[in-house]
């Protein structure tokens, strides 16, 4: 059991009835993600409420859940219901998602006027200028499209991929394999007669320079890279 003074409400609605439990915010979320196994480590009190703030216990539990086992009911509420977020946790989640959103947009976009990558700082400033609020309840990936639409009037942003034809000399091919996999999985690859590794890879246009610099550094400038196409949104 957790400290009841620090507990938040987790709730679920069933047939117009509301059922609530008191839980530790972060532990409840970890339980939902499978990081915590024991429900007792999440609960502040072993009761199911109609209104937790008023201390009103719920009735018709068996009819709604098919069981009167408090722990099984609590598990269902956490997995399928809503968990109230503390201000501290909410702030941390928003900041983490904001950073991930900025990183994803920067990696997967280019400036439509210059066809060059857009620095993270420029995207961060555009988000601030557009007064965009990050939703802590949605994934970072699920918010990108709407955020890109909102910052387009500030940055001529274009989401695009680029296709590269790459040949890595035999001396560096084994070492380069792991480095390449961090950027993506080659669409086609083959070993040439001289032991060189030739492959075609499609990557976000925003990380093209990073990819080229990494390959050049790995092969001491001996890599051959040709741009096959890209720029399509």
N, C-alpha and C positions, 0 to 999 in steps of 0.2 A: 504493500500500500504506500501511497505517496502523501505528501503534506497537503491536507485539505485546504489550507489557507492559500496555497499556490495553484490550486486546481482550476481548470476551465471546464466548460460544458461541451460534451459531445452529444449530438442528438440525431434522431431519425423520425420520420413521419410514416405512419402506417394507418391507412384507412381513416385519414383525418385526425388521427391521434398522435400526439407527440410524446416520445420517450427520451429521457435524458439520463446521462451518467456524468459523474465528476471524475476528470482524468488529469494527468500531467500532460501538458500540451506536446512537448517534444517526444515523450515516451509513447504517446498515443500515435503520433505520426510514424515513429520508428516501428511500432507494432504493425501499423497498416502496411509498411514497406517490407515487413518480414524480418526486421533487424532485432526485434524483441519477440520472444516466444510466449512468455508467461503473462497472461492478462492481469494477474494480481500485481505485477510490477508497474502497471499502468493506472490502475484504479485508485482513487482517493478514498472511496467508501463503497462498500459492497451493497449498493441499493440502486434500484431503477426508479427514476422520478417522472412525474408528470410535469413538474416545474421545479427544477433543482434549486433555484434561487429562493423559492418560497418553502422549500423542503417538503413539497407535496408528492407523496409516493404514487406511482402509477398503478392502475388497476387493469384488468383484462389482459394481463401479460401472456397467459397461456393461449388465449384466443388469437393474439397478434403474432406471437413468436413460435407457438407450438411447443413451448417448454417454459418452465419456471426457473430454470438454472440461470442464476444471475450472471455467471461468467460467460456462458454461451451467448446470452442476450447482449452483454457488453461487447463481445467480440463482433457480433453482427452490426451493432451501432457504430463501432469504430471503422469497420471495413466498408460499410455501405452508407453511413450517415455523414454528418458534417462535424468537423472539429473546430472549436473556437480557437483562434490564434492569439497568443499574448502579444502585446505591443512590441516587446523585444524580439520575439521570434519572427513576427511579421516584418519588422524592419530589416532583420538579417536576411530573410528569404528574398525580399524585394531587391536588396543590394546584390545578392548572389545572382539573381535572374537578370538584373540590369547589366551586370558585367558580362554574363554569358550572351545576352542579346547583342550587345555592342560587338563582342568578339565574333559572333556568327555572321552579323551583317558585314563586318569588315572583311572576313575571310571569303564571303560568297558574293561580294559586289565590287563594282568598279565605278569610277566617275564616267558618266555617259559622254561627257565632252572630251575628255582626254584619254579615255580607256586605260586609266591608271588606277591602282589600288587606292582605297580610301582609308586613311589612318583612323585608328580607334578613337583618338582624341577628337577628331572632326565629327565623328558620329555621335560621340558623347555630348558635345556642345550643341549639335542639332537637336538631340532628344531634349536637352534642357531648354533650348529656345522654343521648341514646339510645346513645351510644358506637358510632356507625355508622362502618364502615370503607369507604372508597371503593376500588373495584376499578380499578386502572390499566389492566387489559386489556379492560374493557368501556366502551362509549361512555357519555357522561354521560346521554344520552337513554334508554339501555337500563337505567339504574339508578334512574330517577325513581320508577317505580311501587312498587318494593320499599322505597325510602327514605320515600316518602309514607306507606306503610302502617306503617312503624316509628315515625314521628313523630306520627301521628294521636292516640295517647294523650296526647301533650304539647300539641299544637295541634289544635283542631277544624278541620282543613283540608279544603277542598273545591275540587277542580279543576273549573273551569267557564269557559264563554265567555259573552259578552254581545253582543247585537245592537243596533246603534245606527243611527238614521236621522239623517243629517247634511245640513245645507244651508249651503254656504259662499257668501257674497256674491260677485258678479262681480269686484269689486275685488281680491279675494284668491285667487280660484279657481286661477289658474295657479301662483302661489307655493305654494299649499297642496298641490298634487298630489304633489310630492316628499315632503313631510312625512307625508302620509297613507300613502304607499307603505311607509314605514318600520314602520308598525304592521300592515299587511296589505293585501290586495287587495280592493277593494270588490266585493261580490256583485252589486250592481245600481247603475248610475249613469245620470244623465241631465242634460242642460243645460236649465234653465228659460228661459222667455221673457225674463226680465230679465238673463240671463247668469249666474245663480247655478248652482253645481254642487251637485246633490243626489245623495246616494248612501247605500247601506246597507252597513255593514261589520260583520263579526263579529270580535271581538278577545278575547283572554284577559281575564277579569274583573279580574285583578290589575293590569292596566295601564289600566283605565278612567279613573282620575283623571289619569294621565299624559297620556292621549290628549286628554281634555277641556281640560286646562291648556295643552297644545300648540296646540290649535285656537283656544282663546280668545286666546292670546298672538299667534298669527299673524293673527287677524282683528280684533284689538283689541276683543274681546268681542262681535263681531257674528255669530258663528256660532250656528246653531240646532241643538241636539242633543236627540233624543228617544230614550229607551230603549224598544226594541220588545220585548225579552225576554231571557232568559238564566238563568244560575244552574243550568243542567243539567250534571251531571257526565258 
